[in-house]
Amino acid sequence: MSGHPADVEALLNEIEGHLLVDAARTEARTAAAELTAGIDWLTEHQREEVARRFAERYLALSRTSWQRTVERGEELRAQ
């Protein structure tokens, strides 16, 4: 973001990061709800537990993917 002081750039990057994480959490909850909705033999407690675990795993996979993307971007910039 040329033209902005470094602290403004850092703040904007941090805000963008928070928005991306919030969007990923929403996606995880939505995907978990869709998954568990079709498993009608689960009790409500079991459904909530499966949804929670699914959302946690979804976020962990997203985080890993983002880290790989960052690393690859850094590799390409170095080349």
Secondary structure, 3 states (H helix, E strand, C coil): CCCCCHHHHHHHHHHHHHHHHHHHHHHHHHHHHHHHHCCCCCCHHHHHHHHHHHHHHHHHHHHHHHHHHHHHHHHHHHC
